[in-house]
Amino acid sequence: MRSKDWQARLRLHTFRVEEARRQVGEIELMINEFRRKQEELESGIRFEEERAGITDPSHVQYPPAALDMRKRRDNLLKSIADLDRQLDEALARVSDAERELEKVQLMVEKAGEPAPEAAEAHVLQARLS
């Protein structure tokens, strides 16, 4: 393989690792934001229940605002569970992409081609994390 071909493959695999890591970061941000909103809703539910003196959602006089907040919180919990599954999948993609990048780097080394410094630094960072 020509030097340009190896460099192109390294750039491609480096990009795949970076993209997979970016997706992990985005999912983690969304999970954290949803958890923060969940805590706000739970605080609002407690406030409404204490104000009304009723904690049983099936009670006729249970505050409608608390019922609405409970529904929103339950939907958030479902979304968080879905995001947790997506996070697991994204982490697996990162791991796969890092392994593929390492394979390409080994092939480059065996071929005697100099590896771009960015790709080398990226694999070193991946090994340290």
C-alpha positions as CSV (number, residue, x, y, z in Angstrom):
1,M,0.0,0.0,0.0
2,R,1.2,3.5,-0.7
3,S,2.0,6.0,2.0
4,K,-1.0,8.1,1.2
5,D,-3.3,5.1,1.5
6,W,-2.0,4.3,4.9
7,Q,-2.4,7.9,6.1
8,A,-5.9,8.0,4.7
9,R,-6.8,4.8,6.6
10,L,-5.3,6.2,9.8
11,R,-7.2,9.5,9.4
12,L,-10.5,7.5,8.8
13,H,-10.1,5.3,11.8
14,T,-9.0,8.3,14.0
15,F,-12.1,10.1,12.9
16,R,-14.3,7.1,13.8
17,V,-12.8,7.0,17.3
18,E,-13.3,10.8,17.7
19,E,-16.9,10.6,16.4
20,A,-17.7,7.7,18.7
21,R,-16.3,9.5,21.7
22,R,-18.3,12.7,20.7
23,Q,-21.5,10.6,20.7
24,V,-20.7,9.2,24.1
25,G,-20.2,12.8,25.4
26,E,-23.5,13.9,24.0
27,I,-25.4,11.0,25.5
28,E,-23.8,11.6,28.9
29,L,-24.8,15.3,28.7
30,M,-28.4,14.4,27.9
31,I,-28.6,11.8,30.7
32,N,-27.2,14.4,33.2
33,E,-29.7,17.0,32.1
34,F,-32.6,14.6,32.3
35,R,-31.5,13.5,35.8
36,R,-31.4,17.2,36.9
37,K,-34.9,17.7,35.5
38,Q,-36.1,14.6,37.3
39,E,-34.8,15.9,40.6
40,E,-36.6,19.2,40.0
41,L,-39.8,17.4,39.3
42,E,-39.5,15.2,42.4
43,S,-38.9,18.4,44.4
44,G,-42.1,19.9,42.9
45,I,-44.1,16.8,43.6
46,R,-43.0,16.8,47.3
47,F,-43.9,20.5,47.5
48,E,-47.4,20.0,46.1
49,E,-48.0,16.9,48.2
50,E,-46.9,18.8,51.4
51,R,-49.0,21.8,50.5
52,A,-52.1,19.7,49.9
53,G,-51.3,17.2,52.8
54,I,-52.1,14.3,50.4
55,T,-49.4,11.9,49.2
56,D,-51.6,9.2,47.6
57,P,-52.0,9.9,43.8
58,S,-55.2,7.8,43.7
59,H,-56.8,10.2,46.2
60,V,-59.6,12.3,44.7
61,Q,-58.1,15.6,46.0
62,Y,-54.5,14.8,45.0
63,P,-53.1,17.9,43.4
64,P,-53.4,17.9,39.6
65,A,-50.0,19.7,39.3
66,A,-48.4,16.8,41.2
67,L,-50.1,14.3,38.9
68,D,-48.7,16.1,35.9
69,M,-45.2,16.3,37.4
70,R,-45.4,12.5,38.2
71,K,-46.2,11.8,34.5
72,R,-43.4,14.0,33.3
73,R,-41.0,12.4,35.8
74,D,-42.0,8.9,34.7
75,N,-41.4,9.8,31.1
76,L,-38.0,11.2,31.9
77,L,-37.1,7.9,33.7
78,K,-38.0,6.0,30.6
79,S,-35.9,8.3,28.5
80,I,-33.0,8.0,30.9
81,A,-33.2,4.2,30.7
82,D,-33.2,4.4,26.9
83,L,-30.2,6.7,26.9
84,D,-28.4,4.4,29.3
85,R,-28.8,1.6,26.7
86,Q,-27.6,3.9,24.0
87,L,-24.6,4.9,26.1
88,D,-23.7,1.2,26.5
89,E,-23.9,0.8,22.7
90,A,-21.9,4.0,22.1
91,L,-19.2,2.9,24.6
92,A,-18.9,-0.4,22.7
93,R,-18.6,1.5,19.4
94,V,-15.7,3.5,21.0
95,S,-14.0,0.4,22.1
96,D,-14.4,-1.2,18.7
97,A,-13.2,1.9,16.9
98,E,-10.1,2.1,19.1
99,R,-9.3,-1.5,18.5
100,E,-9.6,-1.0,14.7
101,L,-7.4,2.1,14.9
102,E,-4.7,0.1,16.8
103,K,-4.9,-2.6,14.1
104,V,-4.3,-0.1,11.4
105,Q,-1.5,1.5,13.2
106,L,0.2,-1.9,13.6
107,M,-0.2,-2.5,9.9
108,V,1.4,0.9,9.2
109,E,4.3,0.0,11.5
110,K,4.8,-3.3,9.8
111,A,4.7,-1.7,6.4
112,G,7.4,0.7,7.6
113,E,5.3,3.8,7.0
114,P,5.5,6.7,9.4
115,A,2.2,7.1,11.3
116,P,0.8,10.6,11.6
117,E,1.5,12.0,15.0
118,A,-2.2,12.8,15.7
119,A,-3.2,9.2,15.4
120,E,-0.3,8.0,17.6
121,A,-1.2,10.5,20.3
122,H,-4.9,9.5,20.0
123,V,-4.1,5.8,20.6
124,L,-1.8,6.7,23.5
125,Q,-4.6,8.7,25.1
126,A,-7.0,5.8,24.5
127,R,-4.7,3.4,26.3
128,L,-4.3,5.7,29.2
129,S,-8.1,6.2,29.7
